[in-house]
């Protein structure tokens, strides 16, 4: 009875794990679809931003670029917070403060800085999605292994044990019945 | 002129695959073999080498030239470099950079109109650094602090410094005979006009907090204050640029595509042409000396760009696009 109660619990757990697996697979597919589109777009935007930074360096010289860039007081401030989907924790990046490109920069550098800034949000979002997809994929693998182990090894082995016990009990009760019949027969013959 | 690099040599330098190739190729020129061994950033070290080479050339000319020309050239170049150094010091103080980093970023010249750069760098704040210029030729900068505090920005000090330098250059032109002044005047005016227009173009993106054009452009030359105002207010710069006189309408064309760096490259080419034409008009005296120094300075700027590009592994065509001499 205890074994039957336990296998009922394991089967319910397996169903939950299957639900989790399906949900994670759905989340992973969505994340991958988003990543595919964004990565291509981001690479192109990065190329444009990098070309602008290169042009600024060649035009102004590295010392001037660094001197001007360091005069920007307002820096990017981030906070990395935990988020969770189906118990899978992944980092969520919260932008606390965007750097402000004020009048301190030369226009060449200011254009380059604006291009880099416009890509920055996308880079952060992409990093978040990549980390999320990576962790979901990892958890999906683990969940899948658990479901397979439960479905293919643990549940069948429990069922085997239960069947063995049931067979044994049936056998014993049959033996008991035969024994009772024999005893009953012997008692009846003695009475005659 | 013989020790200047030809456009072909400059192109070959830009086309080298690596920094080592660039240094090797440069060794065969008047620059000789330069060392790339440094504890810090190689491109910054090379930039210093090219500045030093230019300053050596300039000082060589100053020593040999007649006194009036020598005085003017020293004043012209030293003032410009000192203005750059002062901007770097003020920016460094504004953003709280360590003293050593600020000093490291300075152009290697001896102080010209100030006692010592270290003394200014030693100031507590950028306002204090500007106030330490009291009693020098840069004293008018102190009054720009009020505007700087009003906008919580450095641009009023930088603009004041630009105009002060331009004014002093024009003043020092008086040391030259009337016939020699045109070349320098054309160069300074072209540079100031393009810089003014670029500042106006930049103001467009921040129009809601646009500063008064009169405050921003105390002096204008070929591009008038009205045109600059029009540039700030226009939705589309194309018509404004097309309405400018040559060469500005051509120099500023890359603004349509947002390639501002190309404007600087075109401006350098224009300055190169002014010097070339000045030299062609009078192949003796001041124009030749000035043309040599203009070519030499543009060469320095191009070499700095190539050296940085080579340290970063930038493709030759991406570097060549922004050079003045090979184009």
HADDOCK unambig.tbl for C-alpha pairs under 7 A between the chains (distance, minus, plus):
assign (segid A and resid 55 and name CA) (segid B and resid 261 and name CA) 5.65 0.50 0.50
assign (segid A and resid 56 and name CA) (segid B and resid 261 and name CA) 5.96 0.50 0.50
assign (segid A and resid 57 and name CA) (segid B and resid 305 and name CA) 6.95 0.50 0.50
assign (segid A and resid 58 and name CA) (segid B and resid 305 and name CA) 4.08 0.50 0.50
assign (segid A and resid 58 and name CA) (segid B and resid 308 and name CA) 6.96 0.50 0.50
assign (segid A and resid 58 and name CA) (segid B and resid 322 and name CA) 6.86 0.50 0.50
assign (segid A and resid 59 and name CA) (segid B and resid 261 and name CA) 5.73 0.50 0.50
assign (segid A and resid 59 and name CA) (segid B and resid 264 and name CA) 6.68 0.50 0.50
assign (segid A and resid 59 and name CA) (segid B and resid 265 and name CA) 6.99 0.50 0.50
assign (segid A and resid 59 and name CA) (segid B and resid 305 and name CA) 6.65 0.50 0.50
assign (segid A and resid 59 and name CA) (segid B and resid 322 and name CA) 6.72 0.50 0.50
assign (segid A and resid 61 and name CA) (segid B and resid 304 and name CA) 6.14 0.50 0.50
assign (segid A and resid 61 and name CA) (segid B and resid 305 and name CA) 6.08 0.50 0.50
assign (segid A and resid 62 and name CA) (segid B and resid 44 and name CA) 6.38 0.50 0.50
assign (segid A and resid 63 and name CA) (segid B and resid 44 and name CA) 6.29 0.50 0.50
assign (segid A and resid 63 and name CA) (segid B and resid 105 and name CA) 6.11 0.50 0.50
assign (segid A and resid 67 and name CA) (segid B and resid 88 and name CA) 6.05 0.50 0.50
assign (segid A and resid 70 and name CA) (segid B and resid 95 and name CA) 6.53 0.50 0.50
assign (segid A and resid 71 and name CA) (segid B and resid 91 and name CA) 5.26 0.50 0.50
assign (segid A and resid 71 and name CA) (segid B and resid 92 and name CA) 6.38 0.50 0.50
assign (segid A and resid 71 and name CA) (segid B and resid 94 and name CA) 6.51 0.50 0.50
assign (segid A and resid 71 and name CA) (segid B and resid 95 and name CA) 4.93 0.50 0.50
assign (segid A and resid 72 and name CA) (segid B and resid 95 and name CA) 6.75 0.50 0.50
assign (segid A and resid 73 and name CA) (segid B and resid 95 and name CA) 5.72 0.50 0.50
assign (segid A and resid 103 and name CA) (segid B and resid 153 and name CA) 6.95 0.50 0.50
assign (segid A and resid 103 and name CA) (segid B and resid 155 and name CA) 6.23 0.50 0.50
assign (segid A and resid 104 and name CA) (segid B and resid 153 and name CA) 6.88 0.50 0.50
assign (segid A and resid 104 and name CA) (segid B and resid 154 and name CA) 6.03 0.50 0.50
assign (segid A and resid 104 and name CA) (segid B and resid 155 and name CA) 5.85 0.50 0.50
assign (segid A and resid 107 and name CA) (segid B and resid 198 and name CA) 6.61 0.50 0.50
assign (segid A and resid 107 and name CA) (segid B and resid 199 and name CA) 6.95 0.50 0.50
assign (segid A and resid 107 and name CA) (segid B and resid 202 and name CA) 6.08 0.50 0.50
assign (segid A and resid 108 and name CA) (segid B and resid 260 and name CA) 5.32 0.50 0.50
assign (segid A and resid 108 and name CA) (segid B and resid 261 and name CA) 5.56 0.50 0.50
